Amino acid sequence: MKKQNKLKVMFKQLCGGMAAALLLTGPSLADYSAHPGAEAFVNKMVEKHNFDRDWVVSMLKGAEPKQSILDAMSRPAESVMTWGRYRKIFIQDSRVAQGAEFWQEHRTTLARAEREYGVPASMIVGIIGVETRFGRNKGSYRVVDALATLGFDFPRRSTFFLGQLEEYMLMVREQSFEPFELKGSYAGAMGFGQFIPSSYRAYAVDFDGDGVVDIVNNPVDAIGSVANYFKRHGWRAGQPVVSGAVLKENADTSLFNAGLKPEKTVLQLSKAGIGSDRALSPELKATAMRLDGDDGDEYWIGLPNFYVITRYNHSAMYAMAAYQLSQLIEAKFNGVAGS
């Protein structure tokens, strides 16, 4: 009996601990205007940005806490996924075909964006394809719900997401958007290219000249905005993106996956036993990458333009998926265009 009682106590303690953990990770209040951090946020919007206090409070009152958003943020990061699995998520025949269709539909706009920003149409289409399947999946969460939930109920990144909520309110005021209508991802990213509010305000452009910067519903603005983002982050027109790595017997494998930013030169990597399968300028900055593919390790050399892609999403796998998708779509488009 004593053993059974002890087990019961241990079980209750375990359940109590689990319940406490759930409470800590769940939404704290149904009304964010009553959250302990709300007053400071409201004061900031009023004093720093001259917002009407009642309007800001009404925004917080109208924002709905979403447990599903907190759950999504707590999922394992993509770092636990192999490149082989990751690639299959984003590169399929159907997505390539949809990309060629999107390119065909918006070929004039894409050609203008490439001409004005120096970013290949293929890269623009590849990013939009990875992010939203060319606008088919732009997200179903109200942006205000996502940002308020993460800002007030996700302590680990509350500063960042309260900053994004601040940027969102500025954005809807600048563009005269209805704040409760815009939808996006569980992290508050919006539109064809999934810009968070700070990126929206910094890089989105009115590419069709109608006076409104709308990357949520307007594919023309979205195309121009993705191109502008890449140009502003240092895309080099006409330069290569990535090359296959050729390992020599003396290859210094410690150089692989040392960082996303190219720090060595092509010449330095070559002297370390990591060559390229294509001719590259010896002084071009480069980084060596090893990705775990379905058929074993793959070895690559990332160049400055590859690094620019990682500024969109800080992941070598993301950048590789976006680039490879862009190349497959370009081949498909040219085949369609030439038929």
Secondary structure as GFF3:
##gff-version 3
##sequence-region A 1 339
A	DSSP	alpha_helix	2	25	.	.	.	ID=ss1
A	DSSP	three_ten_helix	32	34	.	.	.	ID=ss2
A	DSSP	alpha_helix	38	49	.	.	.	ID=ss3
A	DSSP	alpha_helix	53	62	.	.	.	ID=ss4
A	DSSP	alpha_helix	67	73	.	.	.	ID=ss5
A	DSSP	three_ten_helix	78	80	.	.	.	ID=ss6
A	DSSP	alpha_helix	83	90	.	.	.	ID=ss7
A	DSSP	alpha_helix	93	105	.	.	.	ID=ss8
A	DSSP	alpha_helix	107	117	.	.	.	ID=ss9
A	DSSP	alpha_helix	121	132	.	.	.	ID=ss10
A	DSSP	beta_strand	141	142	.	.	.	ID=ss11
A	DSSP	alpha_helix	143	153	.	.	.	ID=ss12
A	DSSP	three_ten_helix	155	157	.	.	.	ID=ss13
A	DSSP	alpha_helix	158	175	.	.	.	ID=ss14
A	DSSP	beta_strand	183	184	.	.	.	ID=ss15
A	DSSP	alpha_helix	197	203	.	.	.	ID=ss16
A	DSSP	alpha_helix	219	232	.	.	.	ID=ss17
A	DSSP	beta_strand	242	247	.	.	.	ID=ss18
A	DSSP	three_ten_helix	253	255	.	.	.	ID=ss19
A	DSSP	beta_strand	264	265	.	.	.	ID=ss20
A	DSSP	alpha_helix	266	271	.	.	.	ID=ss21
A	DSSP	beta_strand	274	276	.	.	.	ID=ss22
A	DSSP	beta_strand	285	293	.	.	.	ID=ss23
A	DSSP	beta_strand	296	302	.	.	.	ID=ss24
A	DSSP	alpha_helix	304	312	.	.	.	ID=ss25
A	DSSP	alpha_helix	316	337	.	.	.	ID=ss26
###
